[in-house]
Structures are given as structure tokens and as C-alpha cells.
Amino acid sequence: MGQKTNPISNRMSMDADWRSKWFAVNKSDFRKYLVDDIKIRDYINKKLNNAGIGRVEIIRSRDRLEIKLTTSKPGLVIGRGGQGINLLKAELQSKFYPQGMPAVRLDITEERKPDLSATLVAQNIGNQIERRIPYRRACKQAIERTMSSGAKGIKILVSGRLNGAEIARNEKFQDGSIPLSRFNIDIDHFVYHAKTTYGVIGVKVWVNRGEREEVVEEK
């Protein structure tokens, strides 16, 4: 069953970090915060679909909601003179918390190695499939870029009605090693659903970024 476990949640107690950080006093607050986090992430990913959003981290306090965005295209998010980030902040405030509490605050961080992020790799492959680019070419190009960026291994699983076939199937592409059962290995994982005219194509990506000690030294 090891290969069926999400590698990020499986390593959460060792080196991975929570993507939502807050404390709920009672169950009703917990439900509200959880649903709000899901809606905020969906809204940001849909609004900034072409901005290469790799991670959305939400930190709540008593009177402030801080959203940290990690993106490969920070200029596209910030906009000219900061207009883009100010507009996004105002939209989030009016849509989710029109009463003004908590106050929304945005923090933009650049993803320096986007080819080592499973989220961005899966999004890139899915966007190419949606533009009717052959999935084999998209996957092979992604593998070449990821391995040349210093990854120890990458695995891509594409499933659905590939090339518009009547019968759905899946196809796997892999280079290097993906040791999912070794907890000292930093494995990044993401699933993207590409919406095409003949159905949804699922794209799963695993990226082996090396041992945790190596990752800490690089940072």
C-alpha cells in the first residue's frame, strides 16, 4: 500500500510543512476555516491559472489572514506598479470577508526552481494537453527539464482518453528513481486534471529532489 499513499502527507511529521496554519476554538470555527481555505485556494488557482502558482499557504490569526503565494512568474501576479496584487487582495477581501475582519494580506515569493516543483510540472503538462499538444511530447520534455535541473528522479502517470481514444487507459513515464518507501527522500507530488473536449485527463507527477540533508544545504 506504500505506493498508494500521498508522499507529502506521509512525510508530514518529518520534513513537510502544513499549508494551512491556524487554530480553531470550536468545531464550527474549524468547519468554517477549512471550507474557506478550500474556496480561497480554488479561487486563486482559477484566477491566476497562467501565473505558475506552485503553493498557497494560509496563516490565520485573530484579526489577520496572511496568504503566501509561491509562483514562478511573480511579475505577472504583482502587475505594473503593484496593481495586480492590490486588485487580487481587494477581490479576496470583498468576496470572502466583506466585513473587513480578518484583514487579508498577500505575500509573493518566487519559485526559483520551477522544474523541481511537481505542482508546476503537472500544471505545465496539463495545460499543453488542453492545447492539444501530444501528451508524449509534453511528458518527455518535462522529464528532460526536471532531470537537467538537478532532480534525482521523476515519474509521470497520464490517464484517461488519451488522444481521444474510445477506451480510457494510462501511460507511465519515468526517469531516475522514485523511492516512495524511504522517508529520508524528499518526494514532491501533485495531481492535475486537464479538461479536454473528450473528457478529463489525469496527470500525476512525482519528483525526487534528493535526500533531505541535500535539500536543506541547497536552501
DALINDA-V530143 format. One record per backbone hydrogen bond with DSSP energy under -0.5 kcal/mol. NH is the residue of the N-H (numbers start at 1). CO is the residue of the C=O. Records with the same first field share a line. If there is no record, write none. Layout:
NH->CO ; CO
//
This chain:
4->1
5->2
10->6
11->7 ; 8
12->9
14->11
15->11
16->11
21->58
22->20
30->26
31->27
32->28
33->29
34->30
35->31
36->32
37->33
38->34
39->35
40->36
41->37
42->38
43->39
44->40
45->41
46->42
47->43
48->44
49->46
51->48
53->48
54->52 ; 70
55->70
57->55 ; 68
58->19
59->66
60->21
61->64
65->103
66->59 ; 64
67->65 ; 105
68->57 ; 66
69->67 ; 107
70->55
71->69 ; 109
72->52
73->51
76->73
77->73
78->74
79->75
82->79
83->80
84->78
85->78
86->82
87->83
88->84
89->85
90->86
91->87
92->88
93->89
94->90
95->91
96->92
97->92 ; 93
100->97
103->63
105->65
107->67
109->69
111->71
112->110
116->113
117->114
118->116
121->117
122->118
123->119
124->120
125->121
126->122
127->123
128->124
129->125
130->126
131->127
132->129
133->128
138->134
139->135
140->136
141->137
142->138
143->139
144->140
145->141
146->142
147->143
148->144
149->145
150->147
151->146
152->208
153->208
154->175
155->206
156->173
157->204
158->156 ; 171
159->202
160->169
162->160
164->161
165->162
168->166
169->160
171->158
173->156
175->154
177->152
180->178
182->179
183->181
185->182
186->210
187->185
188->186 ; 207
190->205
192->203
194->192 ; 201
195->193
196->194 ; 199
199->196
201->194
202->159 ; 200
203->192
204->157
205->190
206->155
207->188
208->153
209->186 ; 207
212->184
215->211
216->212
217->213
218->214
219->215
//
